[in-house]
Amino acid sequence: MATDDPGQPARWVPPAGTVLALTGLAISIYLTIAHYTDPRTLACPDTGALDCAKVTTSAESMVLGLPVAVYGLLFFGAMALLNLPAAWRRQDVRLTVARLAAAGVGVVTVLYLVYVELFRVNAICLWCTGVHVVVFALFAVTLIGSSKTLVD
Amino acid sequence: MSGAKERRRRVEEMRQEQSRRRADAVRRRRMTMVGAPIAAVVLVLGVMVVIKLSGTGAPAEVPKAAAGSTVAKLTGVPAQTLIKAGPPPDGTRLLPVSGEPPLEQDGKPRILYLGAEYCPYCAAQRWPLIVALSRFGTFTGLQESRSSATDVFPNTATFTFRSASYASPYLAFTAVETQDAEGRPLQRLNDADAALVGKLNAPPYTPEESRGSIPFIDFGNRYLTTGASLSPQLFDGLDHAQIADRLADPADAIGKPVSGIANLMTAGICALTANQPADVCGDPVVKSLGEGLNGN
């Protein structure tokens, strides 16, 4: 986990963060396109409990007039920039705090969305779950990478 | 000399010990900073899943996937059958809504349905609603269900919207089934829709004593229906496939009212979609019913 450079994150952290952010970005682009074209085109099983279209066309899928997928797109775009290796190399505390805050907002939003899927929509969207896993992993990577900068 | 050496060795050992303790403390702080938030997130997720699995989930009577042939008959009533069925039974109407902004989603008019699986009137009302909506789009995930076994008109055969989704280039559809067939909580309106229903499912649109009753359908904030447009008694003793079969006959005691009410709903929807699609909204019965709506 540690490197020889004081304050620098482990070597695997920047590429892991970048890959996760880009993965999330790709899924968000897919969900956004599906939202604005035809939600039925989502490659997703429809077995009652698992139903992407039901989740992505529910009233809860819109926030302030925009689909949740668009917010995901903005989130992962910002996280991709904050996780660039060059951004990690800069030991700027403001950057570290911004990255941590964004990851925190992301994971809290995921908890809310999981609640909505389980208790309001009563269906699970596998693509959304993929996004949730990526956000959680990004949160963990950000914490691990930032711990050295903030604690040392 | 040996005393001085011994002192230096002890000082060196103390320094190493302090250094080790500092490193341990830093390691502990890092572990806490990383582990505590992750553990908190995992805990919250775990609690939600456990509540879902042990609480309101797993109802005794779980709706089952509808037979493809039954759904096909329900969602594909031929246009000629609907035309022959004509207008709805006397007294059936869509109530015009005034003073509300159009109800929309993604720039499309939105229809909001509120009902419950136990409710026999909702069970009856879903039949014409599905027929009408199927003229504008496609349902997936419709499941066969029955109304409560202990309420009036027990075990009325119907389809629940709980896991259904609807896609249409012309309109959006939101369905909320608040309780399952045994009255347990199922789905909830979001806050905005709950406020809207609270406002419209009340006088002057319904008598005070019927305030908040279901089924309630809001057609884009332009028209609404409260209660069932046909009696659940019609479906007594019939299963889903038998009812679906009878929809093909425009003179049948079930086929005629279901198609007639679907025609009225279709006319209401056409008023929202600027008469699109033309082949549906140009149907002579729908056109005539639409003119009647305008005269409301």
Interface residues (C-beta under 8 A of the other chain):
Chain A: Y36 D38 P39 R40 D46 G48 A49 D51 A53 K54 T57 S58 A59 E60 M62 G104 V107 L111 V114 Y115 L118 F119 R120 V121 N122 A123 F136 F139 A140 L143 I144 S146 S147 K148 L150 V151 D152
Chain B: V26 R29 R30 M33 V34 P37 I38 V41 V44 L45 M48 V49 K52 A65 Q105 D106 T138 T140 G141 Q143 R162 S163 A164 S165 Y166 A167 A172 T174 L186 Q187 R188 N190 A192 D193
